Amino acid sequence: MHSLVELTFAHAPNVLYHLFDALYCRGTDSRPLVPRLKKLYIVQGWGYSNAHSRLARMVESRWWTDDVPRKMSRLETVEVVFYDKEIDARVRDRLARCRREGLILDVS
């Protein structure tokens, strides 16, 4: 998994939280799952409460605009589809900031 740069994940609700937590970076020296990940595509047929905020937390942890050296790649593209849940306005704002800074991001 250390060399994986693109991950597509679909319709597995029982592991969605675990996936977001595993991809979350806890700091500049953190070694998250798939450290070279640049492109993430998720299609989730149904959402769960708090899934959107966990997604935003993970995206923010793997997105930066400074030149601080890290032991992982910065995300470049994130596309996520939740079919049945409206995304909270606060989460949309957090993700919109990453988009304004250059992340290719589509969450619907």
Secondary structure as a PSIPRED ss2 file (coil, helix, strand):
# PSIPRED VFORMAT (PSIPRED V4.0)

   1 M C   1.000  0.000  0.000
   2 H C   1.000  0.000  0.000
   3 S C   1.000  0.000  0.000
   4 L C   1.000  0.000  0.000
   5 V C   1.000  0.000  0.000
   6 E E   0.000  0.000  1.000
   7 L E   0.000  0.000  1.000
   8 T E   0.000  0.000  1.000
   9 F E   0.000  0.000  1.000
  10 A E   0.000  0.000  1.000
  11 H C   1.000  0.000  0.000
  12 A C   1.000  0.000  0.000
  13 P H   0.000  1.000  0.000
  14 N H   0.000  1.000  0.000
  15 V H   0.000  1.000  0.000
  16 L H   0.000  1.000  0.000
  17 Y H   0.000  1.000  0.000
  18 H H   0.000  1.000  0.000
  19 L H   0.000  1.000  0.000
  20 F H   0.000  1.000  0.000
  21 D H   0.000  1.000  0.000
  22 A H   0.000  1.000  0.000
  23 L H   0.000  1.000  0.000
  24 Y C   1.000  0.000  0.000
  25 C C   1.000  0.000  0.000
  26 R C   1.000  0.000  0.000
  27 G C   1.000  0.000  0.000
  28 T C   1.000  0.000  0.000
  29 D C   1.000  0.000  0.000
  30 S C   1.000  0.000  0.000
  31 R C   1.000  0.000  0.000
  32 P C   1.000  0.000  0.000
  33 L C   1.000  0.000  0.000
  34 V C   1.000  0.000  0.000
  35 P C   1.000  0.000  0.000
  36 R C   1.000  0.000  0.000
  37 L C   1.000  0.000  0.000
  38 K C   1.000  0.000  0.000
  39 K E   0.000  0.000  1.000
  40 L E   0.000  0.000  1.000
  41 Y E   0.000  0.000  1.000
  42 I E   0.000  0.000  1.000
  43 V E   0.000  0.000  1.000
  44 Q E   0.000  0.000  1.000
  45 G C   1.000  0.000  0.000
  46 W C   1.000  0.000  0.000
  47 G C   1.000  0.000  0.000
  48 Y C   1.000  0.000  0.000
  49 S C   1.000  0.000  0.000
  50 N C   1.000  0.000  0.000
  51 A H   0.000  1.000  0.000
  52 H H   0.000  1.000  0.000
  53 S H   0.000  1.000  0.000
  54 R H   0.000  1.000  0.000
  55 L H   0.000  1.000  0.000
  56 A H   0.000  1.000  0.000
  57 R H   0.000  1.000  0.000
  58 M H   0.000  1.000  0.000
  59 V H   0.000  1.000  0.000
  60 E H   0.000  1.000  0.000
  61 S H   0.000  1.000  0.000
  62 R C   1.000  0.000  0.000
  63 W C   1.000  0.000  0.000
  64 W C   1.000  0.000  0.000
  65 T C   1.000  0.000  0.000
  66 D C   1.000  0.000  0.000
  67 D C   1.000  0.000  0.000
  68 V C   1.000  0.000  0.000
  69 P C   1.000  0.000  0.000
  70 R C   1.000  0.000  0.000
  71 K C   1.000  0.000  0.000
  72 M C   1.000  0.000  0.000
  73 S C   1.000  0.000  0.000
  74 R C   1.000  0.000  0.000
  75 L C   1.000  0.000  0.000
  76 E C   1.000  0.000  0.000
  77 T E   0.000  0.000  1.000
  78 V E   0.000  0.000  1.000
  79 E E   0.000  0.000  1.000
  80 V E   0.000  0.000  1.000
  81 V E   0.000  0.000  1.000
  82 F E   0.000  0.000  1.000
  83 Y C   1.000  0.000  0.000
  84 D C   1.000  0.000  0.000
  85 K C   1.000  0.000  0.000
  86 E C   1.000  0.000  0.000
  87 I C   1.000  0.000  0.000
  88 D C   1.000  0.000  0.000
  89 A H   0.000  1.000  0.000
  90 R H   0.000  1.000  0.000
  91 V H   0.000  1.000  0.000
  92 R H   0.000  1.000  0.000
  93 D H   0.000  1.000  0.000
  94 R H   0.000  1.000  0.000
  95 L H   0.000  1.000  0.000
  96 A H   0.000  1.000  0.000
  97 R H   0.000  1.000  0.000
  98 C H   0.000  1.000  0.000
  99 R H   0.000  1.000  0.000
 100 R H   0.000  1.000  0.000
 101 E C   1.000  0.000  0.000
 102 G C   1.000  0.000  0.000
 103 L C   1.000  0.000  0.000
 104 I E   0.000  0.000  1.000
 105 L E   0.000  0.000  1.000
 106 D E   0.000  0.000  1.000
 107 V E   0.000  0.000  1.000
 108 S C   1.000  0.000  0.000
